[in-house]
Amino acid sequence: MESILARALEYTLKYWLKSFSRDQFKWQGRTVQLSNLDMNGDALHASLGLPPALNVSTAKVGKFEIIVSNSSA
C-alpha cells in the first residue's frame, strides 16, 4: 500500500514542482518529508484555486511534511 501511495504522491509532486529528485523525498512510517522544493507557480496557482488577478511567479518551500492517515483497506 505504501508503494502505491508513494508513486501517486511522486506523480503529483512532479506536476507541482519545477524539478524533483528522490533525495528530496523521505518516507518514514506514515510521514512523508520533502525538502528544498521549487514549486511551479502555474500549477500551484491552479491547484489552490487562486483568483486570476493573483499571479504566482515563484514559490519555494524549505521543508514540507505530509502525514498519511491509516487505511482500513
Secondary structure, 3 states (H helix, E strand, C coil): CHHHHHHHHHHHHHHHECCCCHHHEEEECCEEEEEEEEECHHHHHHHHCCCCCCCCCCEEEEEEEEECCCCCC
